[in-house]
Amino acid sequence: MKEALFYELVDQEKGVIKCLLCPKECLIKKDQVGFCRARKNINNKLYSLIYSKISSYGMDPIEKKPLYHFYPGIMVLSLGTIGCNFSCDFCQNWTISQANIKDVSVEELSPEKAVQLALQNNSPAIAYTYSEPLIWYEYVLDTAKLAKKNNLKNILVTNGFINYEPLLKILPFIDALNIDLKSFRNSFYQKYCQGKLSPVLRTIELSKEYCHLEITNLIIPGLNDSEEEIKEMVDWISSLNEEIPLHFSRYFPCYKMNISATPISTLYKARDIAQKKLKYVYLGNIWDEEANATYCGNCKTLLIKRTGYNIINLGLDEDGKCRHCGEKVVHL
């Protein structure tokens, strides 16, 4: 265990701590854990129960995160733990995200060993993913700092639900994020995720100023698939930067949700709406080469062809620019 950052003792007599890491700001009584099940009040101090605890790890294609405009084609060391500050009815990784630390088999992996593992596997980056990395805050921060010293990049795959101060502290050590924007309706976040929309939007707004950013939106039939909502979301993203890549992902029944899978036609309709405002729009969880190819946002030349997670560079130079017109398209 490691003492947590970002908390305050609000009632010493009763032993109540307020966690200040995420907008839930759980009030945690002595010997209890917060909503995420990863932070515990022990003798009026808050501790992370998951520091250096690894539930999943492996070498993944960076396209799996998904990141399509950040070092395309590389394999990246991916690390995950347990717990989450959301409880999404449709969670694909619910066996770890909704687990308690005592109920899951975990391994110890110190920040030093994580960096060593990345170097041994010739991974140019470490991705913090699988479960929610922001509740793993202390470990991610320590590992990211050490990774930077060893010329490694740091990637967060996150729901973006974090308070302003801790976000501001960690962003200087992060090189790329994929943020899951689950809906553009607060009512959706409240009902299906037990969260809120506005902090996620704030994370997106702030993150784009620090590092490479891509956004994923899982489209669920009847819940967040209306043309009106998609248009509002796209308009907002384009107002930040029309070059932010947006990934519409196909939903399949999972965990507590048994709604039928997203029709392919819904994804194409969403892409048509988004392409009117955004330069880079992709469709995930379907094997459509054209829908996952990267075209130059300026001259529309085909630059990267994707077959599954395999890529073919057809038109990028060594600086990530289009060879035809010179437009900067990806980070290399």
Residue, then its C-alpha position, 0 to 999 in steps of 0.5 A: m500500500k501507498e498513502a494516497l494523494f489528494y484527500e483531506l480528513v473532514d471529521q477526525e473524531k469520527g474518522v471520515i476522509k474525503c477523497l479528492l482524486c475524482p469528482k465523486e469526492c467519496l466520504i470514506k469512514k475508517d476501514q472503508v473504501g471509496f466507490c472505486r474500491a481502490r482507496k481505503n481509510i486506515n487510521n485516518k489516512l487514505y491509502s491506495l490498495i492497488y499501488s504496483k498491483i497488476s491484474s493484466y499486462g501485455m504487448d498490444p498494438i497501439e491501434k488497440k487503445p485505440l490510437y491511430h495518430f500516435y506512432p502508428g504500428i508500434m507495439v506498446l507495453s500495456l498495464g492494468t489493475i483493478g477498480c474504476n470510479f464508474s460502474c458502466d452497465f456495458c463495461q467490457n472489462w467488468t471482471i477487473s473494473q468492478a472487482n475488489i483487490k482481494d477477489v482478483s489475482v494480481e502481481e507486484l510490478s514496481p515502477e522500476k520493474a515496469v520501465q525495465l519490462a518496457l525496455q526489455n520488450n523494446s516498447p517505446a511507451i507504456a500504456y495504462t489501460y484495461s481498468e481505469p488508470l486514473i484511480w491508479y493515480e500514485y502508481v501511474l504518476d511514479t511510473a510515468k515520471l520514471a518512464k520519461k527519464n528513460n525516454l519512454k512515452n506514457i499513454l492513458v486510456t481513460n474515462g477522463f473522470i478526474n478532478y482538476e488539480p490531480l489532472l494538472k499534476i499528471l498531464p506534463f508526464i503524459d504523451a497521449l490519451n484516448i478518452d472515452l466520451k460515453s455520451f453527450r448527455n449527463s443523464f446517460y452518465q448518471k443512469y448507466c455509468q454512475g458518473k457525470l459528463s462535465p468533468v469528462l469534458r473538462t479533462i478533454e479541454l485541458s488534455k488537448e493543451y498538453c498532449h496528443l488526444e483521441i476520443t472514443n464514443l461507444i454507440i449504444p442503440g436507443l441510448n446515445d445514438s440519436e443524430e441530434e446527440i451525435k451532431e452536438m458532440v461532434d460540434w463541440i469536439s470540432s470547436l476544440n480542434e477539428e484534427i482530434p481523431l474520433h473513434f465511433s465504436r460498435y457496442f455488443p451486449c456485455y455485463k449488465m446490458n443486453i441491448s442488441a449490437t449496434p447496427i452497422s448502418t448507425l456507425y456509418k451515419a455517425r461517421d457521415i455526420a462527424q466527417k462534416k466537421l472533423k478531419y479524422v473519423y474512424l469506426g471501431n469493433i468492425w473490420d472495415e478497411e476503408a472505415n479504419a484507413t487514415y486519409c490526409g485531412n488536407c488533400k484526402t490522399l490515402l496515407i495508412k491502410r489498416t487490416g485489423y491491427n496491421i498497418i501499411n504506410l502508403g504516404l507518410d514521411e518520417d515526420g508524420k507528414c503527408r508526402h503529397c501535400g506536407e500536412k502534419v497527420v500523425h505523431l512519430 
